[in-house]
Amino acid sequence: MEWIIAAALAMGVLAMVAAFVLRNKRHDAGSVPGRFDFDGYKEGELTRRGVFDKTKWH
């Protein structure tokens, strides 16, 4: 009878560890918090490479 209790406890601990690992893995795959300035990033990349931006409207 004790082996049933031990097996149930082991399965519970294993389930908790699996849930913790999956939750942390999913959290790391999320986006970067805050707003991303795409125009600033693009301008910096083009300036670094010495390329003229032909997509500007002005």
mmCIF file of the N, C-alpha and C atoms, coordinates in Angstrom:
data_MODEL
# 
_entry.id   MODEL 
# 
loop_
_atom_site.group_PDB 
_atom_site.id 
_atom_site.type_symbol 
_atom_site.label_atom_id 
_atom_site.label_alt_id 
_atom_site.label_comp_id 
_atom_site.label_asym_id 
_atom_site.label_entity_id 
_atom_site.label_seq_id 
_atom_site.pdbx_PDB_ins_code 
_atom_site.Cartn_x 
_atom_site.Cartn_y 
_atom_site.Cartn_z 
_atom_site.occupancy 
_atom_site.B_iso_or_equiv 
_atom_site.pdbx_formal_charge 
_atom_site.auth_seq_id 
_atom_site.auth_comp_id 
_atom_site.auth_asym_id 
_atom_site.auth_atom_id 
_atom_site.pdbx_PDB_model_num 
ATOM 1   N N  . MET A 1 1  ? 0.818  -1.199 0.000   1.00 0.00 ? 1  MET A N  1 
ATOM 2   C CA . MET A 1 1  ? 0.000  0.000  0.000   1.00 0.00 ? 1  MET A CA 1 
ATOM 3   C C  . MET A 1 1  ? 0.862  1.263  0.000   1.00 0.00 ? 1  MET A C  1 
ATOM 4   N N  . GLU A 1 2  ? 2.006  1.186  0.681   1.00 0.00 ? 2  GLU A N  1 
ATOM 5   C CA . GLU A 1 2  ? 2.871  2.367  0.748   1.00 0.00 ? 2  GLU A CA 1 
ATOM 6   C C  . GLU A 1 2  ? 3.436  2.723  -0.621  1.00 0.00 ? 2  GLU A C  1 
ATOM 7   N N  . TRP A 1 3  ? 3.633  1.706  -1.466  1.00 0.00 ? 3  TRP A N  1 
ATOM 8   C CA . TRP A 1 3  ? 4.210  1.974  -2.785  1.00 0.00 ? 3  TRP A CA 1 
ATOM 9   C C  . TRP A 1 3  ? 3.263  2.779  -3.662  1.00 0.00 ? 3  TRP A C  1 
ATOM 10  N N  . ILE A 1 4  ? 1.955  2.638  -3.422  1.00 0.00 ? 4  ILE A N  1 
ATOM 11  C CA . ILE A 1 4  ? 0.973  3.419  -4.182  1.00 0.00 ? 4  ILE A CA 1 
ATOM 12  C C  . ILE A 1 4  ? 1.081  4.890  -3.800  1.00 0.00 ? 4  ILE A C  1 
ATOM 13  N N  . ILE A 1 5  ? 1.205  5.151  -2.517  1.00 0.00 ? 5  ILE A N  1 
ATOM 14  C CA . ILE A 1 5  ? 1.346  6.530  -2.041  1.00 0.00 ? 5  ILE A CA 1 
ATOM 15  C C  . ILE A 1 5  ? 2.655  7.128  -2.549  1.00 0.00 ? 5  ILE A C  1 
ATOM 16  N N  . ALA A 1 6  ? 3.737  6.360  -2.486  1.00 0.00 ? 6  ALA A N  1 
ATOM 17  C CA . ALA A 1 6  ? 5.036  6.845  -2.959  1.00 0.00 ? 6  ALA A CA 1 
ATOM 18  C C  . ALA A 1 6  ? 4.995  7.125  -4.462  1.00 0.00 ? 6  ALA A C  1 
ATOM 19  N N  . ALA A 1 7  ? 4.341  6.251  -5.219  1.00 0.00 ? 7  ALA A N  1 
ATOM 20  C CA . ALA A 1 7  ? 4.234  6.455  -6.665  1.00 0.00 ? 7  ALA A CA 1 
ATOM 21  C C  . ALA A 1 7  ? 3.394  7.690  -6.980  1.00 0.00 ? 7  ALA A C  1 
ATOM 22  N N  . ALA A 1 8  ? 2.317  7.886  -6.240  1.00 0.00 ? 8  ALA A N  1 
ATOM 23  C CA . ALA A 1 8  ? 1.467  9.055  -6.455  1.00 0.00 ? 8  ALA A CA 1 
ATOM 24  C C  . ALA A 1 8  ? 2.219  10.339 -6.125  1.00 0.00 ? 8  ALA A C  1 
ATOM 25  N N  . LEU A 1 9  ? 2.975  10.338 -5.043  1.00 0.00 ? 9  LEU A N  1 
ATOM 26  C CA . LEU A 1 9  ? 3.773  11.513 -4.687  1.00 0.00 ? 9  LEU A CA 1 
ATOM 27  C C  . LEU A 1 9  ? 4.849  11.786 -5.737  1.00 0.00 ? 9  LEU A C  1 
ATOM 28  N N  . ALA A 1 10 ? 5.498  10.731 -6.206  1.00 0.00 ? 10 ALA A N  1 
ATOM 29  C CA . ALA A 1 10 ? 6.536  10.901 -7.227  1.00 0.00 ? 10 ALA A CA 1 
ATOM 30  C C  . ALA A 1 10 ? 5.940  11.461 -8.518  1.00 0.00 ? 10 ALA A C  1 
ATOM 31  N N  . MET A 1 11 ? 4.773  10.979 -8.907  1.00 0.00 ? 11 MET A N  1 
ATOM 32  C CA . MET A 1 11 ? 4.126  11.487 -10.115 1.00 0.00 ? 11 MET A CA 1 
ATOM 33  C C  . MET A 1 11 ? 3.693  12.938 -9.929  1.00 0.00 ? 11 MET A C  1 
ATOM 34  N N  . GLY A 1 12 ? 3.241  13.287 -8.738  1.00 0.00 ? 12 GLY A N  1 
ATOM 35  C CA . GLY A 1 12 ? 2.868  14.674 -8.465  1.00 0.00 ? 12 GLY A CA 1 
ATOM 36  C C  . GLY A 1 12 ? 4.062  15.609 -8.538  1.00 0.00 ? 12 GLY A C  1 
ATOM 37  N N  . VAL A 1 13 ? 5.180  15.180 -7.948  1.00 0.00 ? 13 VAL A N  1 
ATOM 38  C CA . VAL A 1 13 ? 6.395  16.001 -8.000  1.00 0.00 ? 13 VAL A CA 1 
ATOM 39  C C  . VAL A 1 13 ? 6.869  16.133 -9.444  1.00 0.00 ? 13 VAL A C  1 
ATOM 40  N N  . LEU A 1 14 ? 6.832  15.044 -10.193 1.00 0.00 ? 14 LEU A N  1 
ATOM 41  C CA . LEU A 1 14 ? 7.243  15.075 -11.596 1.00 0.00 ? 14 LEU A CA 1 
ATOM 42  C C  . LEU A 1 14 ? 6.351  16.016 -12.412 1.00 0.00 ? 14 LEU A C  1 
ATOM 43  N N  . ALA A 1 15 ? 5.060  15.994 -12.156 1.00 0.00 ? 15 ALA A N  1 
ATOM 44  C CA . ALA A 1 15 ? 4.135  16.882 -12.864 1.00 0.00 ? 15 ALA A CA 1 
ATOM 45  C C  . ALA A 1 15 ? 4.413  18.341 -12.521 1.00 0.00 ? 15 ALA A C  1 
ATOM 46  N N  . MET A 1 16 ? 4.713  18.625 -11.258 1.00 0.00 ? 16 MET A N  1 
ATOM 47  C CA . MET A 1 16 ? 5.017  20.000 -10.858 1.00 0.00 ? 16 MET A CA 1 
ATOM 48  C C  . MET A 1 16 ? 6.310  20.491 -11.508 1.00 0.00 ? 16 MET A C  1 
ATOM 49  N N  . VAL A 1 17 ? 7.324  19.639 -11.555 1.00 0.00 ? 17 VAL A N  1 
ATOM 50  C CA . VAL A 1 17 ? 8.592  20.017 -12.190 1.00 0.00 ? 17 VAL A CA 1 
ATOM 51  C C  . VAL A 1 17 ? 8.378  20.262 -13.678 1.00 0.00 ? 17 VAL A C  1 
ATOM 52  N N  . ALA A 1 18 ? 7.615  19.393 -14.340 1.00 0.00 ? 18 ALA A N  1 
ATOM 53  C CA . ALA A 1 18 ? 7.346  19.561 -15.769 1.00 0.00 ? 18 ALA A CA 1 
ATOM 54  C C  . ALA A 1 18 ? 6.590  20.862 -16.032 1.00 0.00 ? 18 ALA A C  1 
ATOM 55  N N  . ALA A 1 19 ? 5.607  21.178 -15.204 1.00 0.00 ? 19 ALA A N  1 
ATOM 56  C CA . ALA A 1 19 ? 4.849  22.420 -15.373 1.00 0.00 ? 19 ALA A CA 1 
ATOM 57  C C  . ALA A 1 19 ? 5.752  23.632 -15.173 1.00 0.00 ? 19 ALA A C  1 
ATOM 58  N N  . PHE A 1 20 ? 6.634  23.583 -14.198 1.00 0.00 ? 20 PHE A N  1 
ATOM 59  C CA . PHE A 1 20 ? 7.559  24.688 -13.939 1.00 0.00 ? 20 PHE A CA 1 
ATOM 60  C C  . PHE A 1 20 ? 8.503  24.897 -15.120 1.00 0.00 ? 20 PHE A C  1 
ATOM 61  N N  . VAL A 1 21 ? 9.044  23.809 -15.652 1.00 0.00 ? 21 VAL A N  1 
ATOM 62  C CA . VAL A 1 21 ? 9.973  23.906 -16.785 1.00 0.00 ? 21 VAL A CA 1 
ATOM 63  C C  . VAL A 1 21 ? 9.258  24.453 -18.016 1.00 0.00 ? 21 VAL A C  1 
ATOM 64  N N  . LEU A 1 22 ? 8.073  23.956 -18.310 1.00 0.00 ? 22 LEU A N  1 
ATOM 65  C CA . LEU A 1 22 ? 7.336  24.422 -19.484 1.00 0.00 ? 22 LEU A CA 1 
ATOM 66  C C  . LEU A 1 22 ? 6.927  25.885 -19.347 1.00 0.00 ? 22 LEU A C  1 
ATOM 67  N N  . ARG A 1 23 ? 6.556  26.298 -18.152 1.00 0.00 ? 23 ARG A N  1 
ATOM 68  C CA . ARG A 1 23 ? 6.164  27.689 -17.952 1.00 0.00 ? 23 ARG A CA 1 
ATOM 69  C C  . ARG A 1 23 ? 7.350  28.620 -18.148 1.00 0.00 ? 23 ARG A C  1 
ATOM 70  N N  . ASN A 1 24 ? 8.512  28.252 -17.621 1.00 0.00 ? 24 ASN A N  1 
ATOM 71  C CA . ASN A 1 24 ? 9.699  29.087 -17.790 1.00 0.00 ? 24 ASN A CA 1 
ATOM 72  C C  . ASN A 1 24 ? 10.169 29.100 -19.234 1.00 0.00 ? 24 ASN A C  1 
ATOM 73  N N  . LYS A 1 25 ? 10.045 28.002 -19.912 1.00 0.00 ? 25 LYS A N  1 
ATOM 74  C CA . LYS A 1 25 ? 10.448 27.929 -21.319 1.00 0.00 ? 25 LYS A CA 1 
ATOM 75  C C  . LYS A 1 25 ? 9.561  28.836 -22.163 1.00 0.00 ? 25 LYS A C  1 
ATOM 76  N N  . ARG A 1 26 ? 8.288  28.840 -21.917 1.00 0.00 ? 26 ARG A N  1 
ATOM 77  C CA . ARG A 1 26 ? 7.351  29.668 -22.663 1.00 0.00 ? 26 ARG A CA 1 
ATOM 78  C C  . ARG A 1 26 ? 7.592  31.142 -22.377 1.00 0.00 ? 26 ARG A C  1 
ATOM 79  N N  . HIS A 1 27 ? 7.964  31.485 -21.152 1.00 0.00 ? 27 HIS A N  1 
ATOM 80  C CA . HIS A 1 27 ? 8.208  32.880 -20.779 1.00 0.00 ? 27 HIS A CA 1 
ATOM 81  C C  . HIS A 1 27 ? 9.412  33.441 -21.523 1.00 0.00 ? 27 HIS A C  1 
ATOM 82  N N  . ASP A 1 28 ? 10.444 32.627 -21.729 1.00 0.00 ? 28 ASP A N  1 
ATOM 83  C CA . ASP A 1 28 ? 11.639 33.091 -22.420 1.00 0.00 ? 28 ASP A CA 1 
ATOM 84  C C  . ASP A 1 28 ? 11.380 33.340 -23.895 1.00 0.00 ? 28 ASP A C  1 
ATOM 85  N N  . ALA A 1 29 ? 10.403 32.697 -24.462 1.00 0.00 ? 29 ALA A N  1 
ATOM 86  C CA . ALA A 1 29 ? 10.127 32.853 -25.881 1.00 0.00 ? 29 ALA A CA 1 
ATOM 87  C C  . ALA A 1 29 ? 9.298  34.096 -26.177 1.00 0.00 ? 29 ALA A C  1 
ATOM 88  N N  . GLY A 1 30 ? 8.899  34.835 -25.161 1.00 0.00 ? 30 GLY A N  1 
ATOM 89  C CA . GLY A 1 30 ? 8.068  36.008 -25.360 1.00 0.00 ? 30 GLY A CA 1 
ATOM 90  C C  . GLY A 1 30 ? 8.816  37.159 -25.989 1.00 0.00 ? 30 GLY A C  1 
ATOM 91  N N  . SER A 1 31 ? 8.085  38.220 -26.324 1.00 0.00 ? 31 SER A N  1 
ATOM 92  C CA . SER A 1 31 ? 8.696  39.388 -26.934 1.00 0.00 ? 31 SER A CA 1 
ATOM 93  C C  . SER A 1 31 ? 9.394  40.239 -25.873 1.00 0.00 ? 31 SER A C  1 
ATOM 94  N N  . VAL A 1 32 ? 10.176 41.160 -26.338 1.00 0.00 ? 32 VAL A N  1 
ATOM 95  C CA . VAL A 1 32 ? 10.900 42.056 -25.444 1.00 0.00 ? 32 VAL A CA 1 
ATOM 96  C C  . VAL A 1 32 ? 9.907  43.042 -24.849 1.00 0.00 ? 32 VAL A C  1 
ATOM 97  N N  . PRO A 1 33 ? 9.948  43.275 -23.540 1.00 0.00 ? 33 PRO A N  1 
ATOM 98  C CA . PRO A 1 33 ? 9.004  44.219 -22.944 1.00 0.00 ? 33 PRO A CA 1 
ATOM 99  C C  . PRO A 1 33 ? 9.281  45.649 -23.406 1.00 0.00 ? 33 PRO A C  1 
ATOM 100 N N  . GLY A 1 34 ? 8.239  46.434 -23.507 1.00 0.00 ? 34 GLY A N  1 
ATOM 101 C CA . GLY A 1 34 ? 8.384  47.824 -23.934 1.00 0.00 ? 34 GLY A CA 1 
ATOM 102 C C  . GLY A 1 34 ? 8.113  47.976 -25.417 1.00 0.00 ? 34 GLY A C  1 
ATOM 103 N N  . ARG A 1 35 ? 8.214  49.216 -25.868 1.00 0.00 ? 35 ARG A N  1 
ATOM 104 C CA . ARG A 1 35 ? 7.962  49.492 -27.285 1.00 0.00 ? 35 ARG A CA 1 
ATOM 105 C C  . ARG A 1 35 ? 9.267  49.444 -28.062 1.00 0.00 ? 35 ARG A C  1 
ATOM 106 N N  . PHE A 1 36 ? 9.231  48.869 -29.249 1.00 0.00 ? 36 PHE A N  1 
ATOM 107 C CA . PHE A 1 36 ? 10.410 48.776 -30.106 1.00 0.00 ? 36 PHE A CA 1 
ATOM 108 C C  . PHE A 1 36 ? 10.339 49.871 -31.156 1.00 0.00 ? 36 PHE A C  1 
ATOM 109 N N  . ASP A 1 37 ? 11.373 50.689 -31.231 1.00 0.00 ? 37 ASP A N  1 
ATOM 110 C CA . ASP A 1 37 ? 11.435 51.782 -32.201 1.00 0.00 ? 37 ASP A CA 1 
ATOM 111 C C  . ASP A 1 37 ? 12.049 51.253 -33.492 1.00 0.00 ? 37 ASP A C  1 
ATOM 112 N N  . PHE A 1 38 ? 11.194 50.767 -34.389 1.00 0.00 ? 38 PHE A N  1 
ATOM 113 C CA . PHE A 1 38 ? 11.692 50.178 -35.631 1.00 0.00 ? 38 PHE A CA 1 
ATOM 114 C C  . PHE A 1 38 ? 12.386 51.215 -36.508 1.00 0.00 ? 38 PHE A C  1 
ATOM 115 N N  . ASP A 1 39 ? 11.814 52.416 -36.590 1.00 0.00 ? 39 ASP A N  1 
ATOM 116 C CA . ASP A 1 39 ? 12.418 53.447 -37.441 1.00 0.00 ? 39 ASP A CA 1 
ATOM 117 C C  . ASP A 1 39 ? 13.812 53.826 -36.951 1.00 0.00 ? 39 ASP A C  1 
ATOM 118 N N  . GLY A 1 40 ? 13.969 53.929 -35.637 1.00 0.00 ? 40 GLY A N  1 
ATOM 119 C CA . GLY A 1 40 ? 15.293 54.237 -35.086 1.00 0.00 ? 40 GLY A CA 1 
ATOM 120 C C  . GLY A 1 40 ? 16.287 53.124 -35.337 1.00 0.00 ? 40 GLY A C  1 
ATOM 121 N N  . TYR A 1 41 ? 15.832 51.901 -35.194 1.00 0.00 ? 41 TYR A N  1 
ATOM 122 C CA . TYR A 1 41 ? 16.705 50.752 -35.442 1.00 0.00 ? 41 TYR A CA 1 
ATOM 123 C C  . TYR A 1 41 ? 17.127 50.710 -36.907 1.00 0.00 ? 41 TYR A C  1 
ATOM 124 N N  . LYS A 1 42 ? 16.158 50.912 -37.797 1.00 0.00 ? 42 LYS A N  1 
ATOM 125 C CA . LYS A 1 42 ? 16.443 50.886 -39.235 1.00 0.00 ? 42 LYS A CA 1 
ATOM 126 C C  . LYS A 1 42 ? 17.417 52.000 -39.606 1.00 0.00 ? 42 LYS A C  1 
ATOM 127 N N  . GLU A 1 43 ? 17.195 53.193 -39.089 1.00 0.00 ? 43 GLU A N  1 
ATOM 128 C CA . GLU A 1 43 ? 18.078 54.322 -39.377 1.00 0.00 ? 43 GLU A CA 1 
ATOM 129 C C  . GLU A 1 43 ? 19.499 54.039 -38.906 1.00 0.00 ? 43 GLU A C  1 
ATOM 130 N N  . GLY A 1 44 ? 19.622 53.470 -37.712 1.00 0.00 ? 44 GLY A N  1 
ATOM 131 C CA . GLY A 1 44 ? 20.949 53.137 -37.193 1.00 0.00 ? 44 GLY A CA 1 
ATOM 132 C C  . GLY A 1 44 ? 21.655 52.084 -38.033 1.00 0.00 ? 44 GLY A C  1 
ATOM 133 N N  . GLU A 1 45 ? 20.920 51.074 -38.454 1.00 0.00 ? 45 GLU A N  1 
ATOM 134 C CA . GLU A 1 45 ? 21.527 50.025 -39.284 1.00 0.00 ? 45 GLU A CA 1 
ATOM 135 C C  . GLU A 1 45 ? 21.966 50.577 -40.633 1.00 0.00 ? 45 GLU A C  1 
ATOM 136 N N  . LEU A 1 46 ? 21.123 51.389 -41.258 1.00 0.00 ? 46 LEU A N  1 
ATOM 137 C CA . LEU A 1 46 ? 21.482 51.945 -42.562 1.00 0.00 ? 46 LEU A CA 1 
ATOM 138 C C  . LEU A 1 46 ? 22.660 52.904 -42.448 1.00 0.00 ? 46 LEU A C  1 
ATOM 139 N N  . THR A 1 47 ? 22.704 53.682 -41.377 1.00 0.00 ? 47 THR A N  1 
ATOM 140 C CA . THR A 1 47 ? 23.820 54.602 -41.173 1.00 0.00 ? 47 THR A CA 1 
ATOM 141 C C  . THR A 1 47 ? 25.115 53.836 -40.973 1.00 0.00 ? 47 THR A C  1 
ATOM 142 N N  . ARG A 1 48 ? 25.059 52.780 -40.194 1.00 0.00 ? 48 ARG A N  1 
ATOM 143 C CA . ARG A 1 48 ? 26.258 51.975 -39.959 1.00 0.00 ? 48 ARG A CA 1 
ATOM 144 C C  . ARG A 1 48 ? 26.785 51.351 -41.240 1.00 0.00 ? 48 ARG A C  1 
ATOM 145 N N  . ARG A 1 49 ? 25.876 50.975 -42.118 1.00 0.00 ? 49 ARG A N  1 
ATOM 146 C CA . ARG A 1 49 ? 26.287 50.308 -43.359 1.00 0.00 ? 49 ARG A CA 1 
ATOM 147 C C  . ARG A 1 49 ? 26.581 51.295 -44.485 1.00 0.00 ? 49 ARG A C  1 
ATOM 148 N N  . GLY A 1 50 ? 26.245 52.564 -44.287 1.00 0.00 ? 50 GLY A N  1 
ATOM 149 C CA . GLY A 1 50 ? 26.488 53.559 -45.323 1.00 0.00 ? 50 GLY A CA 1 
ATOM 150 C C  . GLY A 1 50 ? 25.556 53.419 -46.511 1.00 0.00 ? 50 GLY A C  1 
ATOM 151 N N  . VAL A 1 51 ? 24.320 53.021 -46.251 1.00 0.00 ? 51 VAL A N  1 
ATOM 152 C CA . VAL A 1 51 ? 23.339 52.798 -47.318 1.00 0.00 ? 51 VAL A CA 1 
ATOM 153 C C  . VAL A 1 51 ? 22.327 53.938 -47.306 1.00 0.00 ? 51 VAL A C  1 
ATOM 154 N N  . PHE A 1 52 ? 21.894 54.380 -48.473 1.00 0.00 ? 52 PHE A N  1 
ATOM 155 C CA . PHE A 1 52 ? 20.877 55.415 -48.582 1.00 0.00 ? 52 PHE A CA 1 
ATOM 156 C C  . PHE A 1 52 ? 19.498 54.784 -48.450 1.00 0.00 ? 52 PHE A C  1 
ATOM 157 N N  . ASP A 1 53 ? 18.642 55.395 -47.618 1.00 0.00 ? 53 ASP A N  1 
ATOM 158 C CA . ASP A 1 53 ? 17.292 54.872 -47.399 1.00 0.00 ? 53 ASP A CA 1 
ATOM 159 C C  . ASP A 1 53 ? 16.360 55.407 -48.477 1.00 0.00 ? 53 ASP A C  1 
ATOM 160 N N  . LYS A 1 54 ? 15.967 54.570 -49.419 1.00 0.00 ? 54 LYS A N  1 
ATOM 161 C CA . LYS A 1 54 ? 15.089 54.978 -50.518 1.00 0.00 ? 54 LYS A CA 1 
ATOM 162 C C  . LYS A 1 54 ? 13.617 54.868 -50.150 1.00 0.00 ? 54 LYS A C  1 
ATOM 163 N N  . THR A 1 55 ? 13.311 54.433 -48.951 1.00 0.00 ? 55 THR A N  1 
ATOM 164 C CA . THR A 1 55 ? 11.909 54.245 -48.570 1.00 0.00 ? 55 THR A CA 1 
ATOM 165 C C  . THR A 1 55 ? 11.319 55.465 -47.882 1.00 0.00 ? 55 THR A C  1 
ATOM 166 N N  . LYS A 1 56 ? 12.099 56.515 -47.638 1.00 0.00 ? 56 LYS A N  1 
ATOM 167 C CA . LYS A 1 56 ? 11.571 57.707 -46.967 1.00 0.00 ? 56 LYS A CA 1 
ATOM 168 C C  . LYS A 1 56 ? 10.665 58.483 -47.918 1.00 0.00 ? 56 LYS A C  1 
ATOM 169 N N  . TRP A 1 57 ? 9.637  59.122 -47.350 1.00 0.00 ? 57 TRP A N  1 
ATOM 170 C CA . TRP A 1 57 ? 8.648  59.838 -48.148 1.00 0.00 ? 57 TRP A CA 1 
ATOM 171 C C  . TRP A 1 57 ? 8.978  61.310 -48.320 1.00 0.00 ? 57 TRP A C  1 
ATOM 172 N N  . HIS A 1 58 ? 10.025 61.814 -47.751 1.00 0.00 ? 58 HIS A N  1 
ATOM 173 C CA . HIS A 1 58 ? 10.323 63.247 -47.859 1.00 0.00 ? 58 HIS A CA 1 
ATOM 174 C C  . HIS A 1 58 ? 11.435 63.540 -48.823 1.00 0.00 ? 58 HIS A C  1 
# 
